């Protein structure tokens, strides 16, 4: 007998990182943060070693939500979680991360 929760299609995040820049640890940390926050809402996070050249892209179900060159660097954890949340469940609160920080 199959579990309905297992057969339901959940969003999938992909992080493609530059192997020449040694961004594996950064990608792994970001995947850990996403899996901790969206435990039962994500179908998984895949890390893909990319070509040399500074690649760092994050997609949700194939939709690009962050690209290092286009977006000017790497997202902080608040920005990353907000963008993923906006794709998978815009109504979800991120708790303290939703509060404005000083200067906002």
Chimera marker file (.cmm) of the C-alpha trace (Angstrom):
<marker_set name="trace">
<marker id="1" x="0.000" y="0.000" z="0.000" r="1" g="1" b="0" radius="0.5"/>
<marker id="2" x="1.515" y="3.369" z="-0.942" r="1" g="1" b="0" radius="0.5"/>
<marker id="3" x="1.507" y="6.427" z="1.246" r="1" g="1" b="0" radius="0.5"/>
<marker id="4" x="-0.301" y="9.377" z="-0.470" r="1" g="1" b="0" radius="0.5"/>
<marker id="5" x="2.310" y="11.799" z="0.885" r="1" g="1" b="0" radius="0.5"/>
<marker id="6" x="5.030" y="9.833" z="-0.902" r="1" g="1" b="0" radius="0.5"/>
<marker id="7" x="3.254" y="9.837" z="-4.252" r="1" g="1" b="0" radius="0.5"/>
<marker id="8" x="2.388" y="13.542" z="-4.205" r="1" g="1" b="0" radius="0.5"/>
<marker id="9" x="4.767" y="15.657" z="-6.273" r="1" g="1" b="0" radius="0.5"/>
<marker id="10" x="6.685" y="18.106" z="-4.082" r="1" g="1" b="0" radius="0.5"/>
<marker id="11" x="8.838" y="20.989" z="-5.330" r="1" g="1" b="0" radius="0.5"/>
<marker id="12" x="12.495" y="20.250" z="-5.969" r="1" g="1" b="0" radius="0.5"/>
<marker id="13" x="15.401" y="22.666" z="-5.507" r="1" g="1" b="0" radius="0.5"/>
<marker id="14" x="18.583" y="22.396" z="-7.560" r="1" g="1" b="0" radius="0.5"/>
<marker id="15" x="21.808" y="24.205" z="-6.708" r="1" g="1" b="0" radius="0.5"/>
<marker id="16" x="24.453" y="24.253" z="-9.457" r="1" g="1" b="0" radius="0.5"/>
<marker id="17" x="27.869" y="25.396" z="-8.247" r="1" g="1" b="0" radius="0.5"/>
<marker id="18" x="31.277" y="26.057" z="-9.812" r="1" g="1" b="0" radius="0.5"/>
<marker id="19" x="33.735" y="23.264" z="-9.046" r="1" g="1" b="0" radius="0.5"/>
<marker id="20" x="36.721" y="25.474" z="-9.858" r="1" g="1" b="0" radius="0.5"/>
<marker id="21" x="35.634" y="28.033" z="-7.257" r="1" g="1" b="0" radius="0.5"/>
<marker id="22" x="35.228" y="25.355" z="-4.547" r="1" g="1" b="0" radius="0.5"/>
<marker id="23" x="31.628" y="26.366" z="-3.779" r="1" g="1" b="0" radius="0.5"/>
<marker id="24" x="30.512" y="22.875" z="-2.753" r="1" g="1" b="0" radius="0.5"/>
<marker id="25" x="30.479" y="23.749" z="0.970" r="1" g="1" b="0" radius="0.5"/>
<marker id="26" x="28.406" y="26.885" z="0.329" r="1" g="1" b="0" radius="0.5"/>
<marker id="27" x="25.933" y="24.882" z="-1.785" r="1" g="1" b="0" radius="0.5"/>
<marker id="28" x="25.751" y="22.122" z="0.847" r="1" g="1" b="0" radius="0.5"/>
<marker id="29" x="25.141" y="24.643" z="3.640" r="1" g="1" b="0" radius="0.5"/>
<marker id="30" x="22.334" y="26.276" z="1.644" r="1" g="1" b="0" radius="0.5"/>
<marker id="31" x="20.750" y="22.893" z="0.946" r="1" g="1" b="0" radius="0.5"/>
<marker id="32" x="20.887" y="22.066" z="4.665" r="1" g="1" b="0" radius="0.5"/>
<marker id="33" x="19.189" y="25.361" z="5.531" r="1" g="1" b="0" radius="0.5"/>
<marker id="34" x="16.420" y="24.726" z="3.001" r="1" g="1" b="0" radius="0.5"/>
<marker id="35" x="15.854" y="21.134" z="4.117" r="1" g="1" b="0" radius="0.5"/>
<marker id="36" x="15.706" y="22.237" z="7.764" r="1" g="1" b="0" radius="0.5"/>
<marker id="37" x="13.166" y="24.977" z="7.081" r="1" g="1" b="0" radius="0.5"/>
<marker id="38" x="10.988" y="23.226" z="4.489" r="1" g="1" b="0" radius="0.5"/>
<marker id="39" x="11.334" y="19.649" z="5.791" r="1" g="1" b="0" radius="0.5"/>
<marker id="40" x="8.004" y="18.222" z="4.666" r="1" g="1" b="0" radius="0.5"/>
<marker id="41" x="7.390" y="20.627" z="1.780" r="1" g="1" b="0" radius="0.5"/>
<marker id="42" x="10.330" y="19.836" z="-0.501" r="1" g="1" b="0" radius="0.5"/>
<marker id="43" x="10.800" y="16.715" z="-2.566" r="1" g="1" b="0" radius="0.5"/>
<marker id="44" x="14.548" y="17.205" z="-2.282" r="1" g="1" b="0" radius="0.5"/>
<marker id="45" x="17.545" y="19.385" z="-2.945" r="1" g="1" b="0" radius="0.5"/>
<marker id="46" x="20.061" y="18.352" z="-5.583" r="1" g="1" b="0" radius="0.5"/>
<marker id="47" x="23.628" y="19.670" z="-5.771" r="1" g="1" b="0" radius="0.5"/>
<marker id="48" x="25.103" y="19.728" z="-9.263" r="1" g="1" b="0" radius="0.5"/>
<marker id="49" x="28.814" y="20.345" z="-9.867" r="1" g="1" b="0" radius="0.5"/>
<marker id="50" x="28.943" y="22.926" z="-12.635" r="1" g="1" b="0" radius="0.5"/>
<marker id="51" x="31.417" y="24.079" z="-15.191" r="1" g="1" b="0" radius="0.5"/>
<marker id="52" x="34.327" y="26.270" z="-14.173" r="1" g="1" b="0" radius="0.5"/>
<marker id="53" x="33.470" y="29.933" z="-14.616" r="1" g="1" b="0" radius="0.5"/>
<marker id="54" x="31.759" y="31.112" z="-11.463" r="1" g="1" b="0" radius="0.5"/>
<marker id="55" x="28.431" y="29.344" z="-11.871" r="1" g="1" b="0" radius="0.5"/>
<marker id="56" x="26.094" y="29.436" z="-8.887" r="1" g="1" b="0" radius="0.5"/>
<marker id="57" x="22.423" y="28.993" z="-9.710" r="1" g="1" b="0" radius="0.5"/>
<marker id="58" x="19.437" y="27.998" z="-7.622" r="1" g="1" b="0" radius="0.5"/>
<marker id="59" x="16.227" y="26.740" z="-9.215" r="1" g="1" b="0" radius="0.5"/>
<marker id="60" x="12.893" y="25.540" z="-7.895" r="1" g="1" b="0" radius="0.5"/>
<marker id="61" x="11.270" y="23.054" z="-10.273" r="1" g="1" b="0" radius="0.5"/>
<marker id="62" x="13.448" y="24.407" z="-13.077" r="1" g="1" b="0" radius="0.5"/>
<marker id="63" x="12.592" y="28.073" z="-12.433" r="1" g="1" b="0" radius="0.5"/>
<marker id="64" x="15.694" y="30.168" z="-11.788" r="1" g="1" b="0" radius="0.5"/>
<marker id="65" x="15.368" y="32.027" z="-8.478" r="1" g="1" b="0" radius="0.5"/>
<marker id="66" x="19.015" y="33.050" z="-7.991" r="1" g="1" b="0" radius="0.5"/>
<marker id="67" x="21.998" y="33.432" z="-10.289" r="1" g="1" b="0" radius="0.5"/>
<marker id="68" x="25.227" y="34.713" z="-8.784" r="1" g="1" b="0" radius="0.5"/>
<marker id="69" x="26.283" y="36.892" z="-11.725" r="1" g="1" b="0" radius="0.5"/>
<marker id="70" x="22.819" y="38.325" z="-12.369" r="1" g="1" b="0" radius="0.5"/>
<marker id="71" x="21.941" y="38.885" z="-8.726" r="1" g="1" b="0" radius="0.5"/>
<marker id="72" x="25.341" y="40.169" z="-7.613" r="1" g="1" b="0" radius="0.5"/>
<marker id="73" x="26.795" y="37.485" z="-5.388" r="1" g="1" b="0" radius="0.5"/>
<marker id="74" x="25.238" y="34.903" z="-3.126" r="1" g="1" b="0" radius="0.5"/>
<marker id="75" x="21.915" y="35.158" z="-1.323" r="1" g="1" b="0" radius="0.5"/>
<marker id="76" x="21.958" y="35.464" z="2.433" r="1" g="1" b="0" radius="0.5"/>
<marker id="77" x="19.873" y="32.860" z="4.243" r="1" g="1" b="0" radius="0.5"/>
<marker id="78" x="16.905" y="35.227" z="4.662" r="1" g="1" b="0" radius="0.5"/>
<marker id="79" x="16.769" y="36.009" z="0.937" r="1" g="1" b="0" radius="0.5"/>
<marker id="80" x="17.218" y="32.367" z="-0.050" r="1" g="1" b="0" radius="0.5"/>
<marker id="81" x="14.458" y="31.075" z="2.200" r="1" g="1" b="0" radius="0.5"/>
<marker id="82" x="12.124" y="33.910" z="1.205" r="1" g="1" b="0" radius="0.5"/>
<marker id="83" x="12.555" y="33.172" z="-2.502" r="1" g="1" b="0" radius="0.5"/>
<marker id="84" x="12.019" y="29.446" z="-2.046" r="1" g="1" b="0" radius="0.5"/>
<marker id="85" x="8.997" y="30.065" z="0.203" r="1" g="1" b="0" radius="0.5"/>
<marker id="86" x="7.521" y="32.454" z="-2.391" r="1" g="1" b="0" radius="0.5"/>
<marker id="87" x="7.718" y="29.637" z="-4.967" r="1" g="1" b="0" radius="0.5"/>
<marker id="88" x="6.406" y="26.752" z="-2.905" r="1" g="1" b="0" radius="0.5"/>
<marker id="89" x="4.063" y="28.310" z="-0.301" r="1" g="1" b="0" radius="0.5"/>
<marker id="90" x="3.772" y="32.137" z="-0.374" r="1" g="1" b="0" radius="0.5"/>
<marker id="91" x="1.441" y="32.176" z="2.647" r="1" g="1" b="0" radius="0.5"/>
<marker id="92" x="3.959" y="30.444" z="4.933" r="1" g="1" b="0" radius="0.5"/>
<marker id="93" x="5.538" y="32.492" z="7.695" r="1" g="1" b="0" radius="0.5"/>
<marker id="94" x="9.284" y="32.251" z="8.131" r="1" g="1" b="0" radius="0.5"/>
<marker id="95" x="9.017" y="33.488" z="11.705" r="1" g="1" b="0" radius="0.5"/>
<marker id="96" x="11.798" y="35.826" z="12.735" r="1" g="1" b="0" radius="0.5"/>
<marker id="97" x="13.160" y="35.888" z="9.170" r="1" g="1" b="0" radius="0.5"/>
<marker id="98" x="10.032" y="37.764" z="8.046" r="1" g="1" b="0" radius="0.5"/>
<marker id="99" x="10.700" y="40.612" z="10.453" r="1" g="1" b="0" radius="0.5"/>
<marker id="100" x="12.467" y="43.675" z="9.010" r="1" g="1" b="0" radius="0.5"/>
<marker id="101" x="16.080" y="44.073" z="10.018" r="1" g="1" b="0" radius="0.5"/>
<marker id="102" x="17.671" y="47.374" z="11.015" r="1" g="1" b="0" radius="0.5"/>
<marker id="103" x="17.781" y="49.675" z="8.023" r="1" g="1" b="0" radius="0.5"/>
<marker id="104" x="14.876" y="48.071" z="6.143" r="1" g="1" b="0" radius="0.5"/>
<link id1="1" id2="2" r="1" g="1" b="0" radius="0.2"/>
<link id1="2" id2="3" r="1" g="1" b="0" radius="0.2"/>
<link id1="3" id2="4" r="1" g="1" b="0" radius="0.2"/>
<link id1="4" id2="5" r="1" g="1" b="0" radius="0.2"/>
<link id1="5" id2="6" r="1" g="1" b="0" radius="0.2"/>
<link id1="6" id2="7" r="1" g="1" b="0" radius="0.2"/>
<link id1="7" id2="8" r="1" g="1" b="0" radius="0.2"/>
<link id1="8" id2="9" r="1" g="1" b="0" radius="0.2"/>
<link id1="9" id2="10" r="1" g="1" b="0" radius="0.2"/>
<link id1="10" id2="11" r="1" g="1" b="0" radius="0.2"/>
<link id1="11" id2="12" r="1" g="1" b="0" radius="0.2"/>
<link id1="12" id2="13" r="1" g="1" b="0" radius="0.2"/>
<link id1="13" id2="14" r="1" g="1" b="0" radius="0.2"/>
<link id1="14" id2="15" r="1" g="1" b="0" radius="0.2"/>
<link id1="15" id2="16" r="1" g="1" b="0" radius="0.2"/>
<link id1="16" id2="17" r="1" g="1" b="0" radius="0.2"/>
<link id1="17" id2="18" r="1" g="1" b="0" radius="0.2"/>
<link id1="18" id2="19" r="1" g="1" b="0" radius="0.2"/>
<link id1="19" id2="20" r="1" g="1" b="0" radius="0.2"/>
<link id1="20" id2="21" r="1" g="1" b="0" radius="0.2"/>
<link id1="21" id2="22" r="1" g="1" b="0" radius="0.2"/>
<link id1="22" id2="23" r="1" g="1" b="0" radius="0.2"/>
<link id1="23" id2="24" r="1" g="1" b="0" radius="0.2"/>
<link id1="24" id2="25" r="1" g="1" b="0" radius="0.2"/>
<link id1="25" id2="26" r="1" g="1" b="0" radius="0.2"/>
<link id1="26" id2="27" r="1" g="1" b="0" radius="0.2"/>
<link id1="27" id2="28" r="1" g="1" b="0" radius="0.2"/>
<link id1="28" id2="29" r="1" g="1" b="0" radius="0.2"/>
<link id1="29" id2="30" r="1" g="1" b="0" radius="0.2"/>
<link id1="30" id2="31" r="1" g="1" b="0" radius="0.2"/>
<link id1="31" id2="32" r="1" g="1" b="0" radius="0.2"/>
<link id1="32" id2="33" r="1" g="1" b="0" radius="0.2"/>
<link id1="33" id2="34" r="1" g="1" b="0" radius="0.2"/>
<link id1="34" id2="35" r="1" g="1" b="0" radius="0.2"/>
<link id1="35" id2="36" r="1" g="1" b="0" radius="0.2"/>
<link id1="36" id2="37" r="1" g="1" b="0" radius="0.2"/>
<link id1="37" id2="38" r="1" g="1" b="0" radius="0.2"/>
<link id1="38" id2="39" r="1" g="1" b="0" radius="0.2"/>
<link id1="39" id2="40" r="1" g="1" b="0" radius="0.2"/>
<link id1="40" id2="41" r="1" g="1" b="0" radius="0.2"/>
<link id1="41" id2="42" r="1" g="1" b="0" radius="0.2"/>
<link id1="42" id2="43" r="1" g="1" b="0" radius="0.2"/>
<link id1="43" id2="44" r="1" g="1" b="0" radius="0.2"/>
<link id1="44" id2="45" r="1" g="1" b="0" radius="0.2"/>
<link id1="45" id2="46" r="1" g="1" b="0" radius="0.2"/>
<link id1="46" id2="47" r="1" g="1" b="0" radius="0.2"/>
<link id1="47" id2="48" r="1" g="1" b="0" radius="0.2"/>
<link id1="48" id2="49" r="1" g="1" b="0" radius="0.2"/>
<link id1="49" id2="50" r="1" g="1" b="0" radius="0.2"/>
<link id1="50" id2="51" r="1" g="1" b="0" radius="0.2"/>
<link id1="51" id2="52" r="1" g="1" b="0" radius="0.2"/>
<link id1="52" id2="53" r="1" g="1" b="0" radius="0.2"/>
<link id1="53" id2="54" r="1" g="1" b="0" radius="0.2"/>
<link id1="54" id2="55" r="1" g="1" b="0" radius="0.2"/>
<link id1="55" id2="56" r="1" g="1" b="0" radius="0.2"/>
<link id1="56" id2="57" r="1" g="1" b="0" radius="0.2"/>
<link id1="57" id2="58" r="1" g="1" b="0" radius="0.2"/>
<link id1="58" id2="59" r="1" g="1" b="0" radius="0.2"/>
<link id1="59" id2="60" r="1" g="1" b="0" radius="0.2"/>
<link id1="60" id2="61" r="1" g="1" b="0" radius="0.2"/>
<link id1="61" id2="62" r="1" g="1" b="0" radius="0.2"/>
<link id1="62" id2="63" r="1" g="1" b="0" radius="0.2"/>
<link id1="63" id2="64" r="1" g="1" b="0" radius="0.2"/>
<link id1="64" id2="65" r="1" g="1" b="0" radius="0.2"/>
<link id1="65" id2="66" r="1" g="1" b="0" radius="0.2"/>
<link id1="66" id2="67" r="1" g="1" b="0" radius="0.2"/>
<link id1="67" id2="68" r="1" g="1" b="0" radius="0.2"/>
<link id1="68" id2="69" r="1" g="1" b="0" radius="0.2"/>
<link id1="69" id2="70" r="1" g="1" b="0" radius="0.2"/>
<link id1="70" id2="71" r="1" g="1" b="0" radius="0.2"/>
<link id1="71" id2="72" r="1" g="1" b="0" radius="0.2"/>
<link id1="72" id2="73" r="1" g="1" b="0" radius="0.2"/>
<link id1="73" id2="74" r="1" g="1" b="0" radius="0.2"/>
<link id1="74" id2="75" r="1" g="1" b="0" radius="0.2"/>
<link id1="75" id2="76" r="1" g="1" b="0" radius="0.2"/>
<link id1="76" id2="77" r="1" g="1" b="0" radius="0.2"/>
<link id1="77" id2="78" r="1" g="1" b="0" radius="0.2"/>
<link id1="78" id2="79" r="1" g="1" b="0" radius="0.2"/>
<link id1="79" id2="80" r="1" g="1" b="0" radius="0.2"/>
<link id1="80" id2="81" r="1" g="1" b="0" radius="0.2"/>
<link id1="81" id2="82" r="1" g="1" b="0" radius="0.2"/>
<link id1="82" id2="83" r="1" g="1" b="0" radius="0.2"/>
<link id1="83" id2="84" r="1" g="1" b="0" radius="0.2"/>
<link id1="84" id2="85" r="1" g="1" b="0" radius="0.2"/>
<link id1="85" id2="86" r="1" g="1" b="0" radius="0.2"/>
<link id1="86" id2="87" r="1" g="1" b="0" radius="0.2"/>
<link id1="87" id2="88" r="1" g="1" b="0" radius="0.2"/>
<link id1="88" id2="89" r="1" g="1" b="0" radius="0.2"/>
<link id1="89" id2="90" r="1" g="1" b="0" radius="0.2"/>
<link id1="90" id2="91" r="1" g="1" b="0" radius="0.2"/>
<link id1="91" id2="92" r="1" g="1" b="0" radius="0.2"/>
<link id1="92" id2="93" r="1" g="1" b="0" radius="0.2"/>
<link id1="93" id2="94" r="1" g="1" b="0" radius="0.2"/>
<link id1="94" id2="95" r="1" g="1" b="0" radius="0.2"/>
<link id1="95" id2="96" r="1" g="1" b="0" radius="0.2"/>
<link id1="96" id2="97" r="1" g="1" b="0" radius="0.2"/>
<link id1="97" id2="98" r="1" g="1" b="0" radius="0.2"/>
<link id1="98" id2="99" r="1" g="1" b="0" radius="0.2"/>
<link id1="99" id2="100" r="1" g="1" b="0" radius="0.2"/>
<link id1="100" id2="101" r="1" g="1" b="0" radius="0.2"/>
<link id1="101" id2="102" r="1" g="1" b="0" radius="0.2"/>
<link id1="102" id2="103" r="1" g="1" b="0" radius="0.2"/>
<link id1="103" id2="104" r="1" g="1" b="0" radius="0.2"/>
</marker_set>
